[in-house]
Amino acid sequence: MRAVILTAAALLSAAGLAKAEEKPVPGAELQRVVVGKSVSIGSASAHYGKDGRYSFNGGNFGKYKIQNGRICVDFDAGASRCDKIVKDAGNYYLIDGRGVRFRFRP
């Protein structure tokens, strides 16, 4: 039983270290990674047009802005959202408003 507790503590500690290395992506880098490109987000894709237009899986159109390590979208239908983009161990991740993390592959 003690070995199980120690193993669990070690795994939790390692998970904490991974999060500590997570860093917001600077605006200039984020611009370079997304503007004018399509990006895989989990099993979906988003397109960030050079003109500031946005689409998700070919629909959900809107306009996007990049600011402070975040991509904010104002949807044509009226809703809006901001997602944090972070880099961890050389990989990009999108973290939505609920804290759900998705692989973000340019």
Secondary structure, DSSP 4 states (H G I P E B T S, - for coil): -HHHHHHHHHHHHHHHHHHHH-EEPPHHHHHHHHTTEEEEETTEEEEE-TTSEEEETTEEEEEEEEETTEEEEEETTS-EEEEEEEEETTEEEEE-TT--EEEEE-
